[in-house]
Amino acid sequence: MPAASLRRSVERIRRALALSIQSWRLFHTRLREASRPKKEVRGLTLLRQWLSPDQLSQFDRYEHFEVVGCQTGRRYRIRYGTATNIYELDEYGHPKEGWCFVPLGSLVAGDVMLAQKIALETDELNALQVAKSFRPTWC
């Protein structure tokens, strides 16, 4: 009987900690966004609306998300930013090649990242044709 009670208590504590961590992450994200200019916040809001639940979770946690190319099935990581922010991943999830392509015009990071996501998910090979490759410098 005491072991079952202990397990229930541990499970309640684990759930409470998980909710606290989730709340802290949401608070941290909102605080970080509140300090950004309005244009940037609007761009990130639009980006968030287009992300899948998994991508949104990745973005909120790490400020990057992964997409799968529509034609080759390759995985790409799109980091927060407007240039040199796309990394093709190997089978272990490590960056093996960097790609840089951006839409024309002066756009905020959220808008650029959304354009990159849509390009890779709908017309991957043409997007990579105009992209410049670079060597990844982070892991």
WOFENQUI-V436859 format. One record per helix or strand of 2 or more residues. SS is the DSSP state (a for helix, b for strand). FROM is the first residue (numbers start at 0). LEN is the number of residues. If there is no record, write none. Layout:
BEGIN
ss->(SS;SS)
from->(FROM;FROM)
len->(LEN;LEN)
END
This chain:
BEGIN
ss->(a;a;a;b;b;b;b;a;a;b)
from->(1;37;52;63;74;85;94;108;123;131)
len->(33;13;10;5;5;4;6;14;7;3)
END
